[in-house]
Amino acid sequence: MSTRTQPAPRAPERLLTGSPVARRLVHEAAARSASTRRVDVIGPGGHGKTVLLDALAAAFAAAGLRVHRDFAGVVELGADDALLLDDAHLLPADELERLAALAAAPGGHLVVAHRPWPRPPGTAALGSALAATRPPVVLEALDRTGVAARAALLLGGDLPSAELVDHVFEQTAGLPRLVDRLLAALVERAGPDRARGVPLPLEPPAGLLVQLGYLVQGLGDGVGGLLLARALGAPLESEVLVPLLGLSPDDVAPELDELLEAARAAGMLTGDGKAVPLVSATVLARTPQASRVELRRTLAEIELDRGGNVLEAARGLLGTGASGSRVAAVFTTAAEEALRVGSPAAGELFDAAVQAGGSALGLAAGRAEAAVLTGDLDLALTQADQVLSDPDQLPSADAVRAGTVAAAVLAHRGMLARSAELYRWMSTVLEPSGTTAVRAVPALIGTGALDEAGKMLHASAAVNGGPVRPPTLLAGAEELMAQGVYDSVAGSPTAALSQLTRAASLLEASQRAALLPDTPAALAALVAVHCGELDVAQSVLERALRVGLGGRGSVTRHRLLLGWIALFRGATGAARSALALASPPGAVLEPRDELLAAALDVALARRAGDLAVLMTAWGRAREAIVRHPVDLFVLQQLGELWVAATRLRESSWVRPHLDEATDLLSRLGDPALWAAPLHWAGLQAAILSESREAAKRHAAALEAAADGSRYAAAMAAAAQHWVRLLDGEVDPAGVEAAARGLHAVGMAWEGGKLAGQAAIRTHDRKAMTALLGCARALQSTGPAARAVAVEADTDGDARTIPATAAEAEQLLPDATSDGVDGPLSDREREVAGLVLEGLTYRQIGERLFISAKTVEHHVARMRQRLGSGSRGELFAHLRQIVGPGTEA
């Protein structure tokens, strides 16, 4: 018999689309390959077995074989015979035995198709005989590529939209019969044009659900009940399915297994028994609402009794109106389960428990915790206060829980002293054993109670040495966080940073960080910034955002801190983006977040040299200062506002807070890590106000703190040069080293500013050039940093701080204008534009953060350079260069 390859006949297109195994088998049949002499085709209902047999019949016929589709009259197969049988799983045992004997004989081609279940007697013998030639051909579900191919066929060869392919695949799990039916229904409803590229409605057509409902009905009540149970989320466990489906407990395994096999073989469940969304929608649509609710309730109660996954079962009961003590218990258990995994559904489930008949007061503590996770701090405080205000609840586990929530929320709202007071009360009244003492340590230290925090930490360590507190992730993180904050004040900054970073790592998979006065990631980032370790700070915050550490309410704080770090790097564009993302227009932030956002807003405006924007930002900052008391963790932001207030001559707004900060640091022993940045801000404010005594005092304080960290050392070195600059003394080599030292600890903008200031005060042209080069180099390392920014504006002072290195050159005697593009420098173009707008020299100076005398100097230089003999001639020349203004 010839086995040369012959052209394959045109098989049904649906077969040849999306099923490589079937397509290859058809080509082998057309070639009369020996591999097709005995073929066992296995596949669930709707997987294309009949279509494959039709295609094989056509291929065998085209190859010259006699094709038989009926087994009744076939005794033996000759060389030119091909017998193709469908649904062999329905044959009686005697016919299966005859078929097995025929398969064992040497002649002809025999292809048998059947479902994987049922397996009547004789199936095993037939399978063995067929497998002697080749392994069984198993028809499987389609992947996304196969679904796309089927859709393209339906659309006449055009590519379907990605949305259509994804939707069909997700709804059908790739089961071929369901794919074909859903594709046809969607295209018919939407029209071919929409199916090609326009989004489709996601709901399956009602008519299709009715059609599939008849298929499900034909499978019997048992399979239908199983499909409904899976649609409602019941697990594939006999402990749940047996009572839910009303099966006999005496014969559980065979009966349940038969139902599962029947559902899989019918193509209504995936191979691993997972529910198919389209089938689930079908069975739910054909089941009355009352029956669905009752079944959901039964499922939930079964899970509750066995301690299983109540959360998924309870979700299905939401909004159904189910009530009663058992339902309330289901919702309560599910809500606690949701809290453990950080699900935002916890609050809704607690509310449902109350509506179902649960005690509002008894559930208030849980509702408070759930509200923290979703960022609803008002509700959290209200619920917690209900528990703490009821004397019958004291002491109790609910009171401890409510107190923990209230203390955390108060800290989030900037009331760290109230938070510390609540922690004190809890450790004294609610938990005398001291298991909550460790939580109080960050709040106590943040408000200056160092000795008390030390006692709490010692008490916690003594308790944790015994069996009172289990060594959970939360407990470990709380201990590390407490020790880390304590060490940042009374120990090693490096050890503090290590402990806080490890605390954040312990809680990366937990939402319980929301119940702490601050997230360990935020505290680690603050300590890292104070150490000049910006990479560490950024890394720990980015990880916290990725894992959702602290719940939704902590996202804003983490984003704002990332913006603060970007500001230090000189990446003002990234800092603005972080600020805009965390504080969009119209957003109302909690006081702690608002103070950080306002400080960031002010800092960006100050570095941009835009007085109008700075004044607007300062308005926001004044309100934020009023709303937020001073604590240890806002001192750096307070320092930024101090400098801005001095610049705007509104120091009275920050003076009371600065006095509180000084007193706080004094109670803590003036820890170098936290005190140094505030002294640096004081130095900058003193320079702005030309207070040499204050500058020397802050420089001395920085010198005393220099051994605390390389960050403090860099500021101390720079401070000495700032004091000398006020006296007109410039050490070029020392200034450059100090400026680069600032840059190394993340203070690129400050380093460039120091170098630029020194440049305009030296009369050594070589030193000036070197310092200007240093300033440019430092400012260029920050991707969004723009020139060395202006700080001082002392009218009539020839040594006004320049806004750019180019301006510094112009202020030097006989300075050239190297690098100026065209007849005017960039700064001169700015001045010219404002002159043409009709602004006075003083107004221009305020706009550009330079003195009126400096503006006058720029105008004189432009007039000389342009050869203008009069004011009108100068204006005419300027209009030609920078465009028309508003005044002639």
Order of alpha helices (4+ residues) and beta strands (2+ residues): alpha-alpha-beta-alpha-beta-beta-alpha-beta-alpha-beta-alpha-alpha-alpha-alpha-alpha-alpha-alpha-alpha-alpha-alpha-alpha-alpha-alpha-alpha-alpha-alpha-alpha-alpha-alpha-alpha-alpha-alpha-alpha-alpha-alpha-alpha-alpha-alpha-alpha-alpha-alpha-alpha-alpha-alpha-alpha-alpha-alpha-alpha-alpha-alpha
